[in-house]
Amino acid sequence: METQKVGMREFRDKLATYLLEAEAPVAITRHGDTVGYFIPARRRRSDAEREALKEASARWQEILTAEGISEDEILADFKKWRAKQKR
């Protein structure tokens, strides 16, 4: 696996992209000298996994619509549940 070299400023500016999308280690450099490494622990989802998530989302939306449940109601219920969990 090839290590990609990236300047410190670029790594900082695109941190979210590197955290979510990097598949290989990234060598972070400053003035050409390597000062650290980022080793991704998260793998990218395959196209099949992405499609399965989209299908599950669509099915869930159909259920909510059929039951007449809004996103606002779900959010309110979640906030109540979360408040109880913190006690």
N, C-alpha and C positions, 0 to 999 in steps of 0.2 A: 504494500500500500504506500503510495507516494505521499510525502508530507508537503503540504502547500505552505509557502512562505508568504506572510502578510505583515505589512507594517502595523505598528501599534495603533496609530491613528485610524487606519482603515478598519482594523479589528474592532476598535471601540465604536466607530460610527456604524458598523454593520453587525453589531453583536447579536441581535436577535436572529439575523439570517444565519450566522455561523452556529448559534446554539440549536436552531431548529432544522437546518438543512445540511450541515457538514457531515460527510460520510467518512472522511479521512482526517488524521491528525493535522493540526495547523501549527506551524512554527511562527511565533510572534516575534517580529524583529524591531529593532530600534537602530537606525543608522546602519543597517546591514548586519548587525550582530543579533543573534537569537537570544531573546531575554526570557522566553517561556514557551510553553506548549499548551494547546487546547486539544484534549482528546475527547471526542464526542462519545457519549454513553448511550445515546438514543439512536435507534435505527429509523430509517425512513420507511413510511408505509408503502406497501406495494399498490399497484393499480387495483388489484382485486380487493385488497383491504379497504381502499378508498371508496370503491364502488359499493361494497357491503355496508359501509357506514352511511353512504348516501341513501341506500335502499332502506336501511333501518330508520333513518331520519324521516324519510317520506312516509313510511308505515306509521311511525309515531305521530306524525302530523295528522294523518288520516284518523287515527284513534281519537286524538284530542278534538278534532273537528266534529267527529261523530258524537262525542260525549258532550260537546258544547263547552269545553274547558279552554279558557284563554291563557296565553302566556303570562299575563299579569296575575292571574289566579295561582298559577304554578309558582311564580316568583314569590308571591305573598306567603304561600304555604311553606316554601323553602326557608324564607326568612324567619318564620315562626319556629320551624323545626331547628334551625341553626341556633336561635336564641335559647331554646331549651337545652341544647347540647352544651352550651357554654356555661350553664349554671352548675 
